[in-house]
Amino acid sequence: MRDRYTITERLDQGGMAEVFRGVAESMEGFKKNVAIKRVLPNLTKNPKFVSMFLDEARLSLYLQHANIVQVFDISKTPDNAYFLVMEYVDGCNLKALIERQKQRGKRLEVAHSIYLMMECCKGLNYAHNLDNPETNEPLGIVHRDISPPNILLSKNGEVKLVDFGLAKANSQIESTDPGVVKGKFSYLSPEAASGLEVDARADVFAVGIILWELFTGRRLFYGDTDYATVELVRQARVPSIAALNPEIEPELEGVVRKALAREPDERYQSAADLADALAQFLFSRRMKVTARDITALVRDAQMELMRKRSSEPKETLIDALIQDEVAKLASLVGEEQVDDDGKKQSAGSVGLDPKEFIDTSSWANDLDSEVRSPPQPQGSSAQTSKAPPKATPKQPPVRPQPKPTPPPPEVDSLSQMLEPDKTGLHQNGSNAMTMVIVLILVLVAGIGVGLFVFKDKLF
């Protein structure tokens, strides 16, 4: 990052970018907490994805609303890593809040759920109707990815939309290819799931999905596979809310069902219309909800998140270096392997076998042990991950050992010892093999006891 941006911690990482918490420094020692979204290294060499990212960046600079996370800066590092500097929202997202309520065996109160979605509708309506400040032409923005993780809640009760990464505006250079499905499958609209052109009413449908899930505590469109999920979205069959939650009145369920109409022309035609219908229900039932009510919920969820983080092992500098090296390796191997969505493909899709990757979780301990003691020769773990284990040369003894019983015929692994059929020992008599194994186990146990008893003299 530039010198004026200092990273303090990693917040999240997805398939296309990673988000850090940082500090922006300017003249006279002024400092401000920011969120820094950096494109993953393996995607920066793909011209199409870089173009899409810059489209998002230009689009984000237009958005200035209390219910949308603001973007302050766009830049890149000397090694061509692109990043956005955004407003840092101190709190949690809606997904974390829902999970916290489930942990407590509760659902969000109806009034609180309505208030949250009304605030989302305010931000969406602003974006949907935004004009280009230079030409005064409508930008035609559609978020396309409204889902609980992209709804941020601050500890002051603010509700903010984030990640317009899939947003499409008429002025964008990169247009959506026909038939390409974008967005999280469970929160797509039927027309988006069918690869058709979408407009602001697709975001209205997504808000309807979230309302249904908040009221019932269940997922609306969630299949065993991505394909099954998309099929459920295309059919748009909505179960009764009242059957799952008797607290929901028919009038409120009618609002949700209109937002979830399969045909766009039968839905609310704007996010403002949906917000008005929700507000009307609140006012008619004399329900009072303010940001103060949301503050209490967010702070409780935030404390739970902090508790979980404190119990997790801290990421060391060695871990961070390993991750950077793995990311660089991925950029060399699959720098062109990006699909039409600009999403990074899985290892299997670029011709790599996941079994060939090496578990790096123990590298830090290995490095620490090398500092404490001189290095000793050992077998390569990379070899064992690709080929069947082979018998390694015998190492010179470190100390005198009792002469062991002659070993059984050489085998490649313990699994072969335990499966006589594969080594040919079954035909020669399984009883003999059993006796040899028993003798070896007794001998090993004896050596272990001896080392424990005489460890002071030996060491």
C-alpha positions as semicolon CSV with decimal commas, in nm:
position;residue;x (nm);y (nm);z (nm)
1;M;0,000;0,000;0,000
2;R;0,105;0,360;-0,019
3;D;0,303;0,497;0,272
4;R;0,004;0,687;0,406
5;Y;-0,198;0,366;0,453
6;T;-0,096;0,130;0,731
7;I;-0,258;-0,216;0,758
8;T;-0,345;-0,330;1,110
9;E;-0,535;-0,657;1,059
10;R;-0,702;-0,880;0,801
11;L;-1,081;-0,868;0,819
12;D;-1,199;-1,102;0,545
13;Q;-1,100;-1,275;0,221
14;G;-1,309;-1,394;-0,069
15;G;-1,255;-1,541;-0,411
16;M;-1,163;-1,209;-0,572
17;A;-1,031;-0,977;-0,302
18;E;-0,923;-0,951;0,059
19;V;-1,022;-0,679;0,305
20;F;-0,798;-0,529;0,571
21;R;-0,848;-0,281;0,848
22;G;-0,602;0,003;0,820
23;V;-0,515;0,358;0,919
24;A;-0,497;0,649;0,676
25;E;-0,241;0,913;0,773
26;S;-0,224;1,264;0,634
27;M;-0,058;1,593;0,719
28;E;-0,024;1,712;1,078
29;G;-0,056;1,355;1,207
30;F;-0,423;1,319;1,119
31;K;-0,530;0,952;1,132
32;K;-0,851;0,779;1,029
33;N;-0,960;0,415;1,041
34;V;-1,033;0,276;0,693
35;A;-1,107;-0,054;0,522
36;I;-0,872;-0,151;0,241
37;K;-0,997;-0,390;-0,027
38;R;-0,713;-0,541;-0,230
39;V;-0,751;-0,753;-0,543
40;L;-0,590;-1,095;-0,503
41;P;-0,249;-1,121;-0,676
42;N;-0,352;-1,395;-0,919
43;L;-0,628;-1,173;-1,064
44;T;-0,428;-0,858;-1,125
45;K;-0,272;-1,005;-1,439
46;N;-0,609;-1,070;-1,598
47;P;-0,696;-0,758;-1,803
48;K;-1,070;-0,829;-1,804
49;F;-1,092;-0,860;-1,429
50;V;-0,882;-0,547;-1,372
51;S;-1,117;-0,360;-1,603
52;M;-1,417;-0,487;-1,405
53;F;-1,253;-0,384;-1,079
54;L;-1,184;-0,034;-1,208
55;D;-1,545;-0,011;-1,326
56;E;-1,656;-0,094;-0,972
57;A;-1,415;0,164;-0,834
58;R;-1,538;0,442;-1,064
59;L;-1,896;0,353;-0,987
60;S;-1,834;0,348;-0,611
61;L;-1,699;0,702;-0,617
62;Y;-2,040;0,826;-0,733
63;L;-2,218;0,671;-0,434
64;Q;-2,243;0,907;-0,139
65;H;-2,528;0,813;0,092
66;A;-2,571;0,744;0,464
67;N;-2,680;0,386;0,390
68;I;-2,391;0,301;0,153
69;V;-2,028;0,242;0,248
70;Q;-1,828;0,526;0,095
71;V;-1,513;0,478;-0,114
72;F;-1,238;0,734;-0,055
73;D;-0,952;0,635;-0,283
74;I;-0,845;0,403;-0,565
75;S;-0,482;0,316;-0,624
76;K;-0,226;0,040;-0,674
77;T;0,101;-0,065;-0,517
78;P;0,438;-0,064;-0,696
79;D;0,386;-0,435;-0,775
80;N;0,052;-0,353;-0,947
81;A;-0,181;-0,470;-0,668
82;Y;-0,502;-0,267;-0,704
83;F;-0,692;-0,160;-0,394
84;L;-0,984;0,051;-0,274
85;V;-0,981;0,258;0,044
86;M;-1,327;0,258;0,199
87;E;-1,516;0,373;0,504
88;Y;-1,456;0,141;0,799
89;V;-1,778;0,026;0,965
90;D;-1,714;-0,072;1,327
91;G;-1,976;-0,336;1,404
92;C;-2,088;-0,655;1,229
93;N;-2,284;-0,766;0,924
94;L;-2,642;-0,890;0,918
95;K;-2,528;-1,251;0,880
96;A;-2,335;-1,233;1,208
97;L;-2,633;-1,074;1,379
98;I;-2,867;-1,350;1,259
99;E;-2,624;-1,619;1,374
100;R;-2,593;-1,456;1,715
101;Q;-2,971;-1,456;1,758
102;K;-2,987;-1,824;1,657
103;Q;-2,720;-1,899;1,914
104;R;-2,945;-1,743;2,176
105;G;-3,241;-1,945;2,046
106;K;-3,422;-1,640;1,917
107;R;-3,520;-1,459;1,599
108;L;-3,485;-1,089;1,537
109;E;-3,797;-0,907;1,648
110;V;-4,040;-0,830;1,367
111;A;-4,012;-0,454;1,416
112;H;-3,630;-0,467;1,412
113;S;-3,627;-0,674;1,092
114;I;-3,862;-0,428;0,921
115;Y;-3,649;-0,132;1,027
116;L;-3,327;-0,291;0,892
117;M;-3,483;-0,360;0,553
118;M;-3,632;-0,010;0,535
119;E;-3,282;0,132;0,579
120;C;-3,151;-0,098;0,305
121;C;-3,428;0,020;0,074
122;K;-3,320;0,382;0,131
123;G;-2,968;0,308;0,010
124;L;-3,092;0,101;-0,284
125;N;-3,342;0,362;-0,397
126;Y;-3,066;0,625;-0,396
127;A;-2,836;0,406;-0,607
128;H;-3,114;0,302;-0,847
129;N;-3,201;0,663;-0,924
130;L;-2,851;0,813;-0,928
131;D;-2,753;1,031;-1,223
132;N;-2,407;1,081;-1,364
133;P;-2,290;1,413;-1,211
134;E;-2,111;1,510;-1,534
135;T;-2,378;1,424;-1,792
136;N;-2,693;1,412;-1,573
137;E;-2,781;1,085;-1,745
138;P;-2,925;0,802;-1,529
139;L;-2,657;0,554;-1,430
140;G;-2,906;0,269;-1,398
141;I;-2,724;0,105;-1,107
142;V;-2,838;-0,237;-0,983
143;H;-2,654;-0,386;-0,685
144;R;-2,722;-0,750;-0,791
145;D;-2,576;-0,899;-0,470
146;I;-2,800;-0,794;-0,180
147;S;-2,744;-1,057;0,090
148;P;-2,684;-1,062;0,469
149;P;-2,300;-1,047;0,444
150;N;-2,325;-0,728;0,234
151;I;-2,543;-0,545;0,486
152;L;-2,317;-0,387;0,749
153;L;-2,444;-0,268;1,087
154;S;-2,240;-0,024;1,294
155;K;-2,227;-0,019;1,672
156;N;-2,415;0,311;1,649
157;G;-2,711;0,145;1,479
158;E;-2,632;0,253;1,122
159;V;-2,723;0,027;0,829
160;K;-2,491;0,039;0,527
161;L;-2,472;-0,153;0,199
162;V;-2,131;-0,264;0,082
163;D;-1,968;-0,437;-0,215
164;F;-2,115;-0,303;-0,535
165;G;-1,869;-0,540;-0,707
166;L;-2,144;-0,695;-0,921
167;A;-2,331;-0,368;-0,969
168;K;-2,403;-0,281;-1,328
169;A;-2,447;0,068;-1,463
170;N;-2,522;0,174;-1,818
171;S;-2,194;0,365;-1,827
172;Q;-1,976;0,069;-1,740
173;I;-1,718;-0,052;-1,987
174;E;-1,769;-0,417;-1,899
175;S;-2,123;-0,529;-1,973
176;T;-2,278;-0,849;-1,849
177;D;-2,258;-1,132;-2,100
178;P;-2,599;-1,276;-2,194
179;G;-2,688;-1,583;-1,992
180;V;-2,424;-1,524;-1,725
181;V;-2,550;-1,566;-1,369
182;K;-2,400;-1,324;-1,119
183;G;-2,451;-1,290;-0,746
184;K;-2,502;-1,536;-0,463
185;F;-2,738;-1,807;-0,588
186;S;-2,971;-1,804;-0,285
187;Y;-3,044;-1,432;-0,327
188;L;-3,088;-1,412;-0,703
189;S;-3,409;-1,300;-0,869
190;P;-3,584;-1,542;-1,109
191;E;-3,484;-1,332;-1,410
192;A;-3,121;-1,322;-1,295
193;A;-3,123;-1,699;-1,236
194;S;-3,243;-1,738;-1,595
195;G;-2,965;-1,519;-1,730
196;L;-3,202;-1,242;-1,837
197;E;-3,153;-0,868;-1,813
198;V;-3,218;-0,732;-1,463
199;D;-3,315;-0,394;-1,323
200;A;-3,388;-0,239;-0,983
201;R;-3,668;-0,488;-0,923
202;A;-3,409;-0,766;-0,887
203;D;-3,279;-0,591;-0,575
204;V;-3,638;-0,561;-0,449
205;F;-3,672;-0,940;-0,483
206;A;-3,349;-0,990;-0,282
207;V;-3,482;-0,770;-0,001
208;G;-3,799;-0,982;-0,004
209;I;-3,589;-1,297;0,039
210;I;-3,410;-1,150;0,340
211;L;-3,741;-1,040;0,496
212;W;-3,882;-1,393;0,456
213;E;-3,573;-1,542;0,619
214;L;-3,572;-1,292;0,907
215;F;-3,938;-1,364;0,983
216;T;-3,908;-1,744;0,965
217;G;-3,550;-1,811;1,077
218;R;-3,503;-2,039;0,774
219;R;-3,345;-2,019;0,429
220;L;-3,590;-1,962;0,145
221;F;-3,400;-2,086;-0,162
222;Y;-3,135;-2,334;-0,058
223;G;-3,079;-2,659;-0,250
224;D;-2,831;-2,941;-0,205
225;T;-2,633;-2,808;-0,501
226;D;-2,589;-2,472;-0,672
227;Y;-2,795;-2,598;-0,965
228;A;-3,077;-2,705;-0,732
229;T;-3,068;-2,363;-0,565
230;V;-3,093;-2,184;-0,899
231;E;-3,389;-2,403;-0,995
232;L;-3,567;-2,311;-0,671
233;V;-3,512;-1,944;-0,747
234;R;-3,647;-1,982;-1,100
235;Q;-3,965;-2,145;-0,969
236;A;-4,000;-1,881;-0,694
237;R;-4,235;-2,089;-0,481
238;V;-4,269;-1,915;-0,144
239;P;-4,398;-2,115;0,157
240;S;-4,638;-1,955;0,402
241;I;-4,467;-1,733;0,659
242;A;-4,754;-1,752;0,909
243;A;-4,729;-2,133;0,913
244;L;-4,370;-2,100;1,034
245;N;-4,414;-1,791;1,251
246;P;-4,766;-1,716;1,380
247;E;-4,653;-1,366;1,487
248;I;-4,654;-1,250;1,124
249;E;-4,984;-1,089;1,034
250;P;-5,147;-1,144;0,692
251;E;-5,088;-0,780;0,594
252;L;-4,714;-0,809;0,652
253;E;-4,694;-1,143;0,474
254;G;-4,873;-0,981;0,180
255;V;-4,598;-0,717;0,162
256;V;-4,330;-0,986;0,152
257;R;-4,514;-1,192;-0,110
258;K;-4,550;-0,891;-0,338
259;A;-4,177;-0,828;-0,314
260;L;-4,122;-1,196;-0,402
261;A;-4,352;-1,207;-0,704
262;R;-4,200;-1,422;-0,976
263;E;-4,282;-1,171;-1,251
264;P;-4,104;-0,835;-1,210
265;D;-4,414;-0,642;-1,320
266;E;-4,607;-0,787;-1,023
267;R;-4,352;-0,673;-0,762
268;Y;-4,300;-0,336;-0,604
269;Q;-4,157;-0,131;-0,886
270;S;-3,900;0,044;-0,670
271;A;-3,720;0,002;-0,339
272;A;-3,895;0,318;-0,220
273;D;-4,236;0,154;-0,274
274;L;-4,132;-0,146;-0,065
275;A;-3,995;0,082;0,209
276;D;-4,323;0,276;0,217
277;A;-4,525;-0,044;0,256
278;L;-4,305;-0,157;0,545
279;A;-4,323;0,185;0,710
280;Q;-4,700;0,187;0,679
281;F;-4,720;-0,144;0,864
282;L;-4,495;-0,015;1,144
283;F;-4,691;0,306;1,189
284;S;-5,029;0,134;1,175
285;R;-4,921;-0,102;1,456
286;R;-4,763;0,182;1,657
287;M;-4,426;0,006;1,654
288;K;-4,134;0,229;1,747
289;V;-3,784;0,134;1,629
290;T;-3,476;0,357;1,617
291;A;-3,104;0,317;1,566
292;R;-3,075;0,286;1,943
293;D;-3,251;-0,050;1,933
294;I;-3,013;-0,178;1,664
295;T;-2,714;-0,056;1,865
296;A;-2,788;-0,296;2,150
297;L;-2,815;-0,591;1,910
298;V;-2,496;-0,505;1,722
299;R;-2,286;-0,457;2,032
300;D;-2,396;-0,794;2,167
301;A;-2,304;-0,963;1,836
302;Q;-1,976;-0,772;1,824
303;M;-1,880;-0,892;2,173
304;E;-1,949;-1,250;2,066
305;L;-1,731;-1,207;1,758
306;M;-1,449;-1,065;1,969
307;R;-1,479;-1,359;2,208
308;K;-1,449;-1,605;1,922
309;R;-1,149;-1,424;1,776
310;S;-0,971;-1,419;2,111
311;S;-1,010;-1,797;2,139
312;E;-0,871;-1,859;1,791
313;P;-0,494;-1,896;1,736
314;K;-0,337;-1,570;1,628
315;E;-0,195;-1,546;1,279
316;T;0,182;-1,518;1,303
317;L;0,414;-1,332;1,069
318;I;0,532;-1,667;0,938
319;D;0,173;-1,760;0,850
320;A;0,127;-1,432;0,666
321;L;0,450;-1,483;0,467
322;I;0,345;-1,836;0,374
323;Q;0,006;-1,711;0,255
324;D;0,171;-1,444;0,041
325;E;0,403;-1,700;-0,117
326;V;0,111;-1,934;-0,189
327;A;-0,079;-1,644;-0,346
328;K;0,220;-1,562;-0,567
329;L;0,247;-1,927;-0,671
330;A;-0,124;-1,930;-0,757
331;S;-0,077;-1,619;-0,970
332;L;0,200;-1,791;-1,165
333;V;0,006;-2,113;-1,213
334;G;-0,340;-1,979;-1,285
335;E;-0,303;-1,616;-1,382
336;E;-0,530;-1,660;-1,682
337;Q;-0,776;-1,892;-1,513
338;V;-1,056;-1,647;-1,444
339;D;-1,409;-1,710;-1,564
340;D;-1,644;-1,463;-1,728
341;D;-1,762;-1,350;-1,383
342;G;-1,410;-1,247;-1,297
343;K;-1,413;-1,513;-1,027
344;K;-1,110;-1,725;-0,946
345;Q;-1,162;-2,085;-1,052
346;S;-1,095;-2,373;-0,818
347;A;-0,775;-2,575;-0,824
348;G;-0,943;-2,854;-1,014
349;S;-1,055;-2,621;-1,292
350;V;-0,699;-2,514;-1,371
351;G;-0,562;-2,867;-1,387
352;L;-0,431;-2,893;-1,029
353;D;-0,512;-3,183;-0,800
354;P;-0,606;-3,055;-0,452
355;K;-0,424;-3,356;-0,307
356;E;-0,098;-3,211;-0,441
357;F;-0,109;-2,913;-0,206
358;I;0,099;-2,936;0,109
359;D;-0,043;-2,865;0,454
360;T;0,151;-2,562;0,581
361;S;-0,003;-2,552;0,927
362;S;0,308;-2,704;1,089
363;W;0,567;-2,490;0,910
364;A;0,583;-2,231;1,186
365;N;0,660;-2,498;1,448
366;D;0,921;-2,650;1,217
367;L;1,092;-2,314;1,178
368;D;1,091;-2,260;1,556
369;S;1,247;-2,603;1,615
370;E;1,519;-2,530;1,359
371;V;1,617;-2,219;1,552
372;R;1,638;-2,408;1,881
373;S;1,833;-2,709;1,751
374;P;2,071;-2,783;1,460
375;P;1,894;-2,900;1,145
376;Q;1,873;-3,274;1,097
377;P;1,819;-3,453;0,768
378;Q;1,463;-3,556;0,705
379;G;1,245;-3,677;0,420
380;S;1,061;-3,434;0,197
381;S;0,692;-3,396;0,282
382;A;0,620;-3,290;-0,076
383;Q;0,714;-3,630;-0,202
384;T;0,476;-3,808;0,032
385;S;0,188;-3,596;-0,094
386;K;0,214;-3,715;-0,452
387;A;0,363;-4,068;-0,457
388;P;0,304;-4,377;-0,240
389;P;0,537;-4,379;0,063
390;K;0,868;-4,555;0,008
391;A;1,104;-4,712;0,257
392;T;1,356;-4,449;0,368
393;P;1,725;-4,527;0,429
394;K;1,806;-4,627;0,784
395;Q;1,951;-4,342;0,989
396;P;2,267;-4,401;1,200
397;P;2,171;-4,481;1,560
398;V;2,188;-4,191;1,802
399;R;2,245;-4,411;2,108
400;P;2,300;-4,782;2,176
401;Q;1,977;-4,974;2,136
402;P;1,891;-5,335;2,226
403;K;1,927;-5,562;1,932
404;P;1,576;-5,593;1,788
405;T;1,411;-5,910;1,677
406;P;1,470;-5,968;1,303
407;P;1,204;-5,763;1,124
408;P;0,934;-5,912;0,904
409;P;0,967;-5,897;0,527
410;E;1,007;-5,536;0,409
411;V;0,681;-5,357;0,335
412;D;0,605;-5,008;0,217
413;S;0,366;-4,892;0,487
414;L;0,187;-4,981;0,804
415;S;-0,135;-5,026;0,609
416;Q;0,032;-5,305;0,413
417;M;0,139;-5,468;0,738
418;L;-0,218;-5,465;0,856
419;E;-0,352;-5,592;0,523
420;P;-0,171;-5,922;0,456
421;D;-0,365;-5,982;0,133
422;K;-0,174;-5,703;-0,041
423;T;0,174;-5,822;0,059
424;G;0,128;-6,189;-0,007
425;L;0,169;-6,281;0,359
426;H;-0,184;-6,411;0,387
427;Q;-0,103;-6,705;0,167
428;N;0,202;-6,794;0,385
429;G;0,002;-6,798;0,704
430;S;-0,165;-6,513;0,890
431;N;-0,072;-6,657;1,230
432;A;0,301;-6,602;1,172
433;M;0,238;-6,242;1,071
434;T;0,028;-6,183;1,380
435;M;0,307;-6,316;1,604
436;V;0,566;-6,089;1,439
437;I;0,346;-5,783;1,491
438;V;0,289;-5,875;1,856
439;L;0,664;-5,918;1,913
440;I;0,738;-5,580;1,754
441;L;0,477;-5,405;1,968
442;V;0,614;-5,569;2,285
443;L;0,968;-5,467;2,190
444;V;0,868;-5,107;2,121
445;A;0,681;-5,087;2,450
446;G;0,985;-5,223;2,635
447;I;1,216;-4,969;2,475
448;G;0,973;-4,689;2,565
449;V;0,959;-4,797;2,929
450;G;1,336;-4,824;2,944
451;L;1,386;-4,476;2,804
452;F;1,136;-4,332;3,054
453;V;1,304;-4,503;3,352
454;F;1,666;-4,427;3,257
455;K;1,606;-4,091;3,083
456;D;1,815;-3,899;3,340
457;K;2,117;-4,121;3,283
458;L;2,082;-4,130;2,907
459;F;2,031;-3,758;2,854
